[in-house]
Amino acid sequence: MINRTLIRLKIVQLMYAYYQNNSKNIETAEKELLFSLSKAYDLYNYLLLLMVSVSRYAVQQVEHKEQLNRVAHIDEKVSHRFADNRFTAQLEINKQLKDFVETKKKTWDSDFDYIKKLYADIEQSEYYKEYMAMEKVTYADDRELWRKLYKNIIMKDERIDDILEDQSLYWNDDREVVDTFVLKTIKRFDPANGANQELVPEYKDIEDQDFATRLFRRVIINDEYYRSLIGKCIKNWEFNRLAYMDVIIMQIAVAEFLSFPQIPISVTINEYVEIAKWYSTPKSAGYVNGTLDALAKMLKKENILTKN
């Protein structure tokens, strides 16, 4: 789940803090990087658990309505379709998610009011109404409903931001990337796997974890060299007048150019241009794009950079 896009974002954030705080201890900074990445994986599990919590609340609501009907002697059948959704039932018993709850002690129990409001929003949605109006539903219909609910309601719900901020200072910046992996997880669920359905692993492989630590260390150890290379490509602008975040973003990009020859230049440039859009000034993306492109050409011309 922790992909290279998220790793790059975390390194930009941590490098900015590293320089702002005049840090000198690389080991401590590296531990902070790995800790912040692990928190992103916690967020992934926590957001999966949100769907379970909404379903549990739905069960309570169905039981409450049935009890009221019995007391009032009302012979009206209450639909269990949403409460008995087979996708969230499978998610609830998932062994990896249960391990997360037991290990991290994370639940949505303290945010009951939010669960209640989210459930009300879901009931009013076109996706819920279409689902409840279907003559019959399959497991695929159950799963697709939650994919639509997550993508169109939960992902756009800004109320979650305050809840996440109270849980962890890291989480709000991670949410956009993590949401995409929650959607991928929903699509991957297979009823045949039962409680053993595999969630997205924390790291795809050891290479991605190595990418994080190697890139982070190279940026710090060679910062003066990388900045000198950037300075050669700056035209009509003094280095000390650049946006500080732009310098950090380009410095990390240069480290990636030179440390990971298997990553295409265009991929590296595009990734850091996108980061500049999120974290720097309105004009930064274009400036970072032009400077990194010129820098790559210069490094290739001088045989410092030997990849395509």
C-alpha positions in Angstrom: 0.0 0.0 0.0 2.9 2.4 0.8 3.8 3.1 -2.8 6.4 5.4 -4.2 4.1 8.3 -4.6 3.3 8.3 -0.9 7.0 7.8 -0.1 8.0 10.8 -2.1 5.3 12.9 -0.4 6.6 11.8 3.0 10.2 12.6 2.2 9.3 16.1 1.0 7.4 16.7 4.2 10.2 15.2 6.4 13.0 17.0 4.5 11.2 20.4 5.0 10.9 19.7 8.7 14.5 18.5 8.9 15.9 21.7 7.5 13.4 24.0 9.4 14.4 22.4 12.7 18.1 22.4 11.8 18.2 18.7 12.5 21.6 16.9 12.3 20.7 13.3 13.3 20.0 11.3 10.2 19.1 8.1 12.1 16.4 9.9 14.1 15.0 11.6 10.9 15.0 8.2 9.2 13.0 6.6 12.1 10.5 9.5 11.8 10.1 8.8 8.1 9.4 5.1 8.6 7.1 5.8 11.5 5.1 8.3 9.4 4.8 5.7 6.6 3.6 3.1 9.1 0.9 5.5 10.2 -0.3 5.7 6.6 -0.9 2.0 6.7 -2.8 2.4 10.0 -5.1 4.9 8.3 -5.8 2.4 5.5 -7.0 -0.1 8.1 -8.9 2.5 10.0 -10.9 3.6 6.9 -11.7 0.0 6.1 -13.0 -0.3 9.7 -15.3 2.7 9.0 -17.4 0.6 6.6 -17.7 -2.1 9.2 -18.8 0.5 11.8 -21.5 1.9 9.6 -22.8 -1.7 8.9 -23.0 -2.4 12.6 -25.0 0.8 13.2 -27.3 -0.3 10.4 -27.9 -3.6 12.2 -28.8 -1.7 15.4 -31.2 0.5 13.4 -33.0 -2.5 11.9 -33.3 -4.2 15.3 -34.6 -1.0 16.8 -37.3 -0.6 14.1 -38.4 -4.2 14.5 -38.7 -3.7 18.3 -40.8 -0.6 17.8 -43.1 -2.4 15.4 -43.6 -5.2 17.8 -44.5 -2.8 20.6 -46.9 -1.0 18.4 -48.2 -4.2 16.9 -47.3 -3.1 13.4 -47.1 -5.9 10.9 -44.5 -4.3 8.6 -41.4 -6.1 7.4 -38.1 -4.2 7.9 -35.5 -4.8 5.2 -32.3 -6.3 6.4 -30.6 -5.9 3.0 -28.2 -3.1 3.8 -27.5 -4.4 7.3 -26.8 -7.9 6.0 -24.5 -6.7 3.2 -22.2 -9.6 2.5 -19.2 -7.5 1.6 -19.0 -5.7 4.9 -19.9 -8.9 6.8 -16.8 -10.5 5.2 -14.7 -7.4 6.0 -15.8 -7.5 9.6 -14.4 -11.0 10.1 -11.2 -10.3 8.1 -8.3 -11.7 10.1 -5.9 -8.9 9.2 -8.4 -6.2 10.1 -9.2 -7.9 13.4 -5.5 -8.0 14.2 -5.3 -4.3 13.5 -8.1 -3.6 16.0 -6.6 -5.8 18.6 -3.0 -4.5 18.2 -3.7 -0.8 17.6 -6.9 -0.5 19.8 -8.5 1.6 17.1 -12.3 1.8 16.7 -14.9 4.3 15.6 -16.8 3.9 18.9 -16.0 7.4 20.1 -17.3 8.9 16.9 -20.9 7.6 17.2 -22.4 10.9 16.1 -20.4 10.9 12.9 -21.4 7.3 12.1 -25.0 8.2 12.7 -24.8 11.2 10.3 -22.9 9.2 7.7 -25.5 6.5 7.8 -28.2 9.1 7.3 -26.4 10.5 4.2 -26.1 7.0 2.8 -29.8 6.3 3.2 -30.6 9.5 1.3 -28.2 8.7 -1.5 -29.2 7.5 -5.0 -26.8 4.5 -4.7 -28.6 3.2 -1.5 -32.0 3.7 -3.0 -31.2 1.9 -6.2 -29.6 -0.9 -4.3 -32.6 -1.3 -2.0 -35.0 -1.2 -4.9 -33.3 -4.1 -6.7 -35.4 -7.3 -6.9 -32.4 -9.5 -5.9 -28.8 -8.7 -5.0 -25.7 -10.7 -5.4 -22.4 -10.5 -3.5 -21.1 -8.4 -6.4 -24.0 -6.0 -5.9 -23.2 -5.7 -2.2 -19.5 -5.0 -3.0 -20.3 -2.5 -5.8 -22.7 -0.6 -3.5 -19.8 0.0 -1.0 -17.4 0.9 -3.8 -19.9 3.6 -4.9 -20.6 4.8 -1.3 -16.9 5.1 -0.5 -16.0 6.8 -3.7 -18.9 9.3 -3.9 -19.7 9.9 -0.2 -16.9 8.9 2.2 -14.0 10.2 0.0 -15.8 13.6 -0.4 -16.8 13.9 3.3 -14.7 16.7 4.8 -16.1 15.9 8.3 -13.7 13.0 8.4 -10.7 15.3 8.3 -11.3 16.6 11.9 -11.7 13.1 13.2 -8.5 11.9 11.5 -6.6 15.0 12.8 -7.6 14.1 16.4 -6.3 10.6 15.9 -3.0 11.4 14.2 -1.2 14.5 12.9 0.0 12.4 9.9 -3.3 11.3 8.6 -4.9 14.2 6.8 -2.0 14.5 4.4 -2.2 10.8 3.7 -5.9 10.5 3.1 -6.0 11.2 -0.7 -3.5 8.4 -1.5 -4.8 6.0 1.1 -8.4 6.4 -0.3 -7.3 4.9 -3.6 -6.1 1.8 -1.9 -9.3 1.4 0.0 -11.1 1.4 -3.3 -8.7 -1.2 -4.7 -9.3 -3.4 -1.7 -13.1 -3.3 -2.1 -12.8 -4.4 -5.7 -10.4 -7.2 -4.8 -12.7 -8.9 -2.2 -13.8 -12.4 -3.1 -16.4 -14.2 -1.1 -14.5 -17.5 -1.6 -11.6 -16.1 0.5 -13.8 -15.6 3.6 -11.9 -14.2 6.6 -8.6 -14.9 4.9 -9.0 -12.3 2.2 -5.7 -10.6 1.8 -5.6 -6.8 2.4 -3.1 -4.7 0.5 0.3 -5.3 2.1 2.1 -2.5 3.9 4.9 -2.5 1.3 4.6 -4.1 -2.1 8.1 -5.5 -1.7 11.4 -4.9 0.0 12.5 -2.6 -2.9 9.9 0.0 -2.0 11.0 0.1 1.6 14.6 0.3 0.5 13.6 3.1 -1.9 12.4 5.2 1.0 15.5 4.9 3.2 18.0 5.2 0.3 16.4 8.3 -1.2 16.0 10.0 2.2 19.7 9.4 3.1 21.0 10.5 -0.3 19.1 13.8 -0.1 20.6 14.6 3.2 24.2 13.4 2.7 24.6 15.0 -0.8 22.4 18.1 -0.3 25.2 20.6 -1.2 26.1 18.8 -4.3 22.5 18.5 -5.5 21.8 22.2 -4.8 24.9 23.1 -6.8 23.6 21.1 -9.8 20.2 22.9 -9.5 22.0 26.2 -9.3 23.6 25.6 -12.7 20.2 25.3 -14.4 18.6 28.4 -12.9 18.3 31.2 -15.4 17.6 34.9 -14.6 16.8 34.0 -11.0 19.0 34.0 -7.8 19.1 30.7 -6.0 18.3 32.3 -2.6 15.1 33.8 -4.1 13.6 30.4 -5.0 10.7 29.2 -2.9 12.2 27.1 -0.2 9.8 24.2 -0.8 10.8 24.3 -4.6 14.4 23.8 -3.7 13.6 20.8 -1.5 11.4 19.2 -4.1 14.0 19.6 -6.8 16.8 18.4 -4.5 14.9 15.2 -3.9 14.2 14.8 -7.6 17.9 15.1 -8.4 18.7 12.5 -5.8 16.2 10.2 -7.5 17.7 10.9 -10.9 21.2 9.9 -9.7 20.4 7.1 -7.2 17.7 5.1 -9.1 18.7 4.6 -12.8 15.9 2.2 -13.3 13.2 4.9 -12.8 12.6 6.8 -16.1 13.4 10.5 -16.0 9.9 11.4 -17.1 8.3 9.5 -14.2 10.5 11.3 -11.7 9.8 14.8 -13.2 6.0 14.2 -13.3 5.9 12.9 -9.7 7.7 16.0 -8.3 5.8 18.4 -10.5 2.6 17.0 -9.0 4.0 17.4 -5.5 4.9 21.0 -6.3 1.3 21.6 -7.2 0.2 20.4 -3.8 2.8 21.9 -1.5 4.3 25.0 -3.1 3.4 28.2 -4.9 0.9 28.5 -7.8 3.8 29.0 -10.3 6.0 26.3 -8.8 4.8 23.3 -10.9 5.9 25.0 -14.2 9.1 26.2 -12.7 10.0 22.8 -11.2 9.1 21.1 -14.5 11.3 23.4 -16.6 14.3 23.3 -14.2 14.3 19.5 -13.8 14.0 19.0 -17.5 17.0 21.3 -18.1 18.9 19.6 -15.3 18.3 16.1 -16.7 19.6 17.2 -20.1 22.7 18.8 -18.6 23.4 15.7 -16.5 23.1 13.5 -19.6 25.3 15.8 -21.6 28.0 15.6 -18.9 27.6 11.8 -18.7 26.6 12.1 -15.0 23.1 10.7 -15.8 23.2 7.6 -17.9 19.5 6.6 -18.2 16.8 7.4 -20.7 
